[in-house]
């Protein structure tokens, strides 16, 4: 990475940190592609998949609506307050 690129990344990171701090958002930095994070993502996808299966079954909607149901469930999940769980 060139010096100019590093400075840009540091500037953007600083602006993001300031924005989150002003909005009361806790910013957690992680290492990309870490195996522990993959486990958390796989578990989240499994949970969302199970929820969508139940939603479709209970509502009696046809299976071709699977993608729309999963998209909707993901939208709702991403806007629902949660807390981080230790050990996951």
Buried (B, 14 or more C-beta within 10 A) or exposed (E): EEEEEEEEEEEEEEEEEEEEEEEEEEEEEEEEEEEEEEEBEEEEEEEBEEBBBEBBEEEEEEEEBBEEBBEEBBEEEEEEEEEEEEEE
